Amino acid sequence: MDKILGTVLVLLALGAGTSLLLSTFFRKKWVWFLPSITGVILIMRYALKIQLETLEGFEELGYIFSIYMIISIILGNLMTNFLIIRWRKSQ
């Protein structure tokens, strides 16, 4: 359980880090949300792959874990983006 929690926290930090990095180099807000948009596209791809293809062994479980990991990155990115937007509006 500790390894799963550690992995989720690292992925949240990775999403937050990409958000901070993109917000320092780009002023356009849509660029800040590109990792989240890419994550949603990957989640849709994996979900369709699970539904439409015949998978063998634990391949489906791997896709489900990948989806959860992508969701962690998306959450880190979105939370940090909204905090940055709110912080810049208050200045």
QUIFENBEL-V990056 format. One record per residue. N is the residue number from 1. PSI is psi in whole degrees, -180 to 180 (none if undefined). OMEGA is omega as a letter, one per 30 degrees, with the letter a starting at -180 (none if undefined). NEAR is the number of other C-alpha atoms within 8 Angstrom. Layout:
((N:PSI:OMEGA:NEAR) (N:PSI:OMEGA:NEAR))
This chain:
((1:-35:l:4) (2:-36:l:5) (3:-38:l:6) (4:-45:l:7) (5:-40:l:8) (6:-41:l:8) (7:-44:l:8) (8:-42:l:10) (9:-39:l:8) (10:-41:l:8) (11:-36:l:12) (12:-43:l:14) (13:-36:l:10) (14:-43:l:10) (15:-41:l:15) (16:-39:l:15) (17:-41:l:9) (18:-36:l:10) (19:-45:l:13) (20:-41:a:10) (21:-45:l:8) (22:-34:a:10) (23:-23:l:10) (24:-30:a:7) (25:-22:a:6) (26:139:l:9) (27:-24:a:6) (28:130:a:6) (29:-27:a:8) (30:-26:l:6) (31:-33:a:8) (32:-28:a:12) (33:5:a:12) (34:-41:l:8) (35:-35:l:11) (36:-41:l:11) (37:-42:l:8) (38:-40:l:8) (39:-41:l:12) (40:-39:l:8) (41:-42:l:8) (42:-39:l:9) (43:-43:l:10) (44:-40:l:8) (45:-46:a:8) (46:-39:l:11) (47:-42:l:9) (48:-37:l:9) (49:-39:l:8) (50:-41:a:11) (51:-39:a:6) (52:-27:a:6) (53:156:l:7) (54:116:a:5) (55:149:a:7) (56:146:l:6) (57:-135:a:5) (58:23:a:6) (59:-39:l:8) (60:-40:l:10) (61:-38:l:7) (62:-41:l:8) (63:-38:l:11) (64:-43:l:9) (65:-38:l:8) (66:-39:l:8) (67:-44:l:11) (68:-37:l:8) (69:-40:l:10) (70:-38:l:10) (71:-38:l:9) (72:-43:l:12) (73:-43:l:16) (74:-44:a:13) (75:-43:l:10) (76:-41:l:14) (77:-47:a:17) (78:-44:l:11) (79:-44:a:9) (80:-39:l:11) (81:-45:a:13) (82:-35:l:8) (83:-40:l:8) (84:-45:l:8) (85:-44:l:8) (86:-40:a:8) (87:-40:a:8) (88:-30:l:7) (89:-31:a:6) (90:-14:a:5) (91:none:none:4))
